[in-house]
Amino acid sequence: MSAPAKTTARVLAFSARRSNGETRRPRAPTRATPASSSSTSSSDGEVPRRAALLAPGVLAAAAAASVSAPPTARAALDPTSSLTRRGMAKFVQNDVEGSIADFDLVVQNAPRMEPYMWQRGLSLYYAERYEDGAAQFRKDVAVNPNDTEEAIWAFLCDARDPKIGFSRARLMRVGPDPRRYMRAAYDLFNAGDAASDVALEDVASLGPVDEFYSLLYRGLWREAAGDVAGARDLIVEATRTQYANRSGDYMAALALVHCKRRGWAT
């Protein structure tokens, strides 16, 4: 199996694994953190991140679908879940435009899922459709007002939109995030000062998950603020962490896509 195929398989298997047993009501699906272990645990005992597979009723069938199964077989289990997984696989392989096509089909087939399609928002950002991306993330925050990460990504879309530009005043107000690294990341985007940057840097020492997200969001902040060289150094470093290379987290794949889109060697 090629390296890109292995990465895709890890991401989808990780997402399905974290989705199993989900019993909460439909809401913004949570990107998963890895199962507890000494190599991947975070300091906070955090709730799982987005599990990447839509609402609970879809998850069991999606988790049972093999990543290698033919598209028609996966679609027979649940077309919405199959399209989401296929779109995610395309994104991991840097086929951003192809992923958007699949995510758009999800929304077309199941309009009720539109506010929960955070994957679509990320793809729109990398397709440079910043206005559409910001709108997607704002819909997500509307149904999940504690969604710190989506508030940051809406800000990032606005910062690169030539009609809007960089403005901390555009950062949406959200409730408290249980993840320490995301609280620190939000504080950096909100305050934009050296103390907040140092605070997020300090979080990296708490564990492999914290290290990865500290590097990623410090890099994204620098890029939004115009420090491209600083952004490159931090995001490339994020892609080289143990967590990025072992977890299967969709955001670890995103860091690689970010570097490819910017032409940064990893």
Sequence and secondary structure as in RCSB ss.txt:
>XXXX:A:sequence
MSAPAKTTARVLAFSARRSNGETRRPRAPTRATPASSSSTSSSDGEVPRRAALLAPGVLAAAAAASVSAPPTARA
ALDPTSSLTRRGMAKFVQNDVEGSIADFDLVVQNAPRMEPYMWQRGLSLYYAERYEDGAAQFRKDVAVNPNDTEE
AIWAFLCDARDPKIGFSRARLMRVGPDPRRYMRAAYDLFNAGDAASDVALEDVASLGPVDEFYSLLYRGLWREAA
GDVAGARDLIVEATRTQYANRSGDYMAALALVHCKRRGWAT
>XXXX:A:secstr
  HHHHHHHHHHHHHHHHHTT  S S S  B    S TTT  TT     B SS SHHHHHHHHHS TTS HHHHH
HH HHHHHHHHHHHHHHTT HHHHHHHHHHHHHH GGGGGG HHHHHHHHHTT HHHHHHHHHHHHHH TT HHH
HHHHHHHHHH TTT   GGGS      S HHHHHHHHHHHH SHHHHHHHHHHGGG HHHHHHHHHHHHHHHHHH
T HHHHHHHHHHHHTSHHHHHS  HHHHHHHHHHHHHT   
